[in-house]
Amino acid sequence: MDDDDYWNTSETKAKAFSFDDDVLSPQEILAIGQKPYSGSGEDGILNSNISNIKQALVPISSLVSSKILDLLVLAQSGKDLKETKSEPEETVAITLKRLVLGRSCSLQVHRSLKSKTELLDGAVAIGDGNAILTVVLFLIQTLNKKLVYELLSSRPLALSHYIGNLQSEGKISELTDLLTMLARSPDSAIYQFQHTVKNQGSNVDGLLRKTNNLLANHFNQPGVDAHQAKMVADYIKLLEWQSLAKKNELNNKSALECLAYCCKLHWSEGAGNMMSPLTVCQRQQISPLQYEWVVLNVQANLNKWDIVESLFTKKDWLGRTTLSSHIPVESLLARLSELRAGGRLLATAVNTVTNTEERLRLAHKYKIHSVVIETFAKQKDRAALTNYKMTLNPQSEEYIYAENTLRESVRMS
Amino acid sequence: MDQPLQSKLSSLCLISQHKLETILSLCGDKADLIIDPSLIKPLERICGVTWLRQHGIEKIYKMDPQLGQTVNTTKIYFISACKHKYKCVLDQISSQISQNPSLADLKCFNIIIVPKVLHTYDSILESRGLYGVVKLHSFSWELMSLDDRLLSLELPFLFKQLYVEQNHSLLSSVSLSLWSLFHVTGQPKCIISLGKLSSSVLDILEIYNETYSRDFVSKDTDEIDTVLLIDRNQDYASSLLTPATYSGLLNEIFNITCGHLDLNVKETKYKKGKMNFTTIPEDNPKKITMNLDSSIDSLYGEIKHRHFSEVLSVLSSKAKLLKNEDIKALGIQEIKHFVSTKLQQVALFKQNLVNHVLASETIISEMNNKFENVTYTENEMMNNRNKKSNFNFVDENFGTDIQIYNSLRLMCLLSLTQGLSYDEYNNLVNKYLLAFGYKFLYVFQNLINAGLLIQPVSLKLSLNISNLSGLSDRLPKWQTGFQNQAAKLKQLPSQGDTKSSPSYVFNGSYVPLVASICNILFTSESLSEALTKLSSTLELKLSGSLLENMKDGIQTLNEKLSNLKLNSELEYGCMDAKSLLKKLKTDSKLSNAFSFKTKSVLVFVIGGVTYAEIAACDVIQSANGKGKYSLSVHPLR
């Protein structure tokens, strides 16, 4: 076909490039006359000035060889020589396989949003976290954040990998942005809390400043659990106390550890005093059960049994000693016997059990001989008492007590 | 080639050794090995110090952030795939280079990472300007044979990563270890998977198969014909309940790493988790370690799975036997013979006996008062009885003798079986934080993330309309669901049949899920029968050589991915059991493949198996006279 004719048919013109030039050649005017001219700029009009002033051209093959020509095309494309050869296309599946197998691979070939999305969905479907995170980070690099966040919000597994990565990189403000955008501020609050306590160590003043900040800005957000916020507020109260106490060994210790410290060294200080155990107790709202447990363990380990006794026993209006404790009696007995409490205290404790059988069982278990003997005597069970006496060490205090009880019961009956 | 399976499995360490040797040969001679202390025990199972010296290691150091200058120029750091540790190593390398810039050109820094180098590690290296200066090597060691029929990958941090952080970066390492294993044992006929991670592991395994194994004819095996691959979160109850077996209780009280028990009777793991009210510093006793391997310590093999109440009587009968074996009555020649052949053995036996007695005594003294009440309450929880008094028991435990792990376990178990109200939940949280510090507030979020705890919704919040959509997910499904499923799989034994039941491992409260599944596999006439029974309650997927014939019709990964819908299942390396069972009805060739009777099962728990589960599987195995192997990422509790 003649070159000129080819370029000048109007069909070709409509499909071909439109040069923005308003000078029309005579041929073109003729052509327009033959076909109704639409007039809209969409119909591209090829300027054929070139063909007008054309000189005779030499065949391209006389300029460069076909190989060189290919090379020229290649050079303008910026592509590699090998790529254009029958190299298999870097499909999503091939990339994902390479990622999973830990081979080196470049994700840069995936430029369209479609193939990026496919890459992400494929990685999530296979379930290999290493691949998932790599793809997510690639998306972060190559897409704007809004698009990435949109993709992540409907893909929880990919999201959790990204969150984990932000956390471990310490990119807390980015993490907060992300979670706020996803309407997950409560999660953000707790992540920040975790980050703070892990990074501040035992630096009370630093912790105090940061947690105060967190409480004011993040734990008061709608949706944050009220109890969680209260716990953070209680934490601040304790840190304030520690900051005032200025004792290094108490820095960032738990409330009960601080209580134990005060019980040990400041037991006698009154309620108004800062180091008094009662102050710590009220400040942190420590339950009576936990308070008693700490006092019991601390004072017993210091061998201050008088304090333990005064804590757990009181005299009733008949002058008898009774036990009052928030610790259930069985646990109290177990602990007292582990701490090697005296027989009298154990007996007082076990005597609060009103059920006779239960009392006998516990008295047996913790070897509270006097109570066993008294209970048998009350039941007037001579046989059981005699048997029990045989199990005791002869000449021991309890042996003699058992013998006396047996003798007395004879006299009484 | 045809060695017994057990010896093949315990020789897997040779493959690990070979892998390590290849890495070391790339690192150069006269090197310093700087090792993460937690990797020492596992490395000892692969090679010894002499072996390391033969392969170019001159000096060995423990990894420490404060580690100073080491002797040799070439340095090989050996750490697990933990980003924090990795960055710590890079910090050290950077500071060495800043002191001596010429080091950068020597290519003398190597980091070996177990089990693999993650893609992000490369970018971190690049961003720190160390690319080309530091070489990274992946070392994925093989499963380690810790004991008779017990394999472990020894990656203890994996549970937290996979379930708490939902970071599945190392999942491919699980696939890779199975892929290696099947090269040694042969392809199992059938792989059953239960749980999301397990099916992902099978998908990734298929990628390895497709990429590397095309030219290898995979041989079938009769030794392990069935593999059960299960996610830890499919049966949390088994890791929360207090075990009643000897090995289970050992793990409650003592630290066990890589099959070695640290017999520290003064400062036990259990005691350390409690509040300390005494200030007297304990003198450091001589360190005794026990090797929990029945091929070395036959006595351990005899008692490990026993109910703890029987252990002391076994030990005392062994002691009596020793006494009778007195050598007084022997002549000179006999004594000579005895000394040269048996004495060492007897001495070793005596030492083991003493250690087991010591361990048992410690268990008794620490658990004595609690064991009975705890197991009683756990039993009530499992059967959904007396919720109020169960809560009171847990509440009292939190208020008094609270233990940093065990108390949380009780709370989680109650939450999963009977549920906790908003106030009950917060009451426990408050007590826990008072005892151990408010800083642990995030721990509860972690437990919720892992699915170990269900967060109750406060009444105030649930009235908020915007929250209603999420409410249905948050409502505790387990409350009734737990007992329902457990009853269907016969996991809750009725009273009286505890003697022969595997539930003895939890004092008669519960049969672990893996034991229940294995029992159905072994007692069914064919695989298809077993699957029919199981898939009515469990979402199973299948893979293995019995599906090989279907492979022709199976799509390539490429096609699979192009047909993928958002958040749908891939079904690449495994197929849904229910739809397969439907196909069986029409496909005679396929149903033929499913007609075999299971002879041996290998159980692989992603996230770790418990000693109680191993014991329970042992009962199933001996009751059916079948072979069975337990495998895990790491023994958990």
Interface residues (C-beta under 8 A of the other chain):
Chain A: T91 V92 A93 I94 L96 K97 L99 V100 L101 G102 E118 D121 G122 V124 A125 I126 G127 D128 G129 N130 A131 I132 L133 T134 L137 S154 R155 L157 S160 H161 G164 N165 S168 D187 I190 F193 Q194 V197 G223 D225 A226 H227 Q228 M231 V232 D234 Y235 L238 N252 K253 S254 A255 L256 E257 A260 Q284 I286 S287 L289 Q290 W293 V294 N297 V298 N301 I327 P328 S331 A334 R335 E338
Chain B: K83 H84 K116 V117 L118 H119 T120 S123 S138 E165 Q166 N167 H168 S169 L170 L171 S172 K196 L197 S199 S200 V201 D203 I204 I207 Y208 E210 T211 M275 F277 T278 N369 E396 G399 T400 D401 N426 V429 N430 K431 L433 L434 A435 F436 G437 Y438 K439 L441 Y442 Q445 S458 K460 L461 N467 T556 L557 N558 K560 L561 S562 L564 L566 N567 S568 E569 L570 Y572
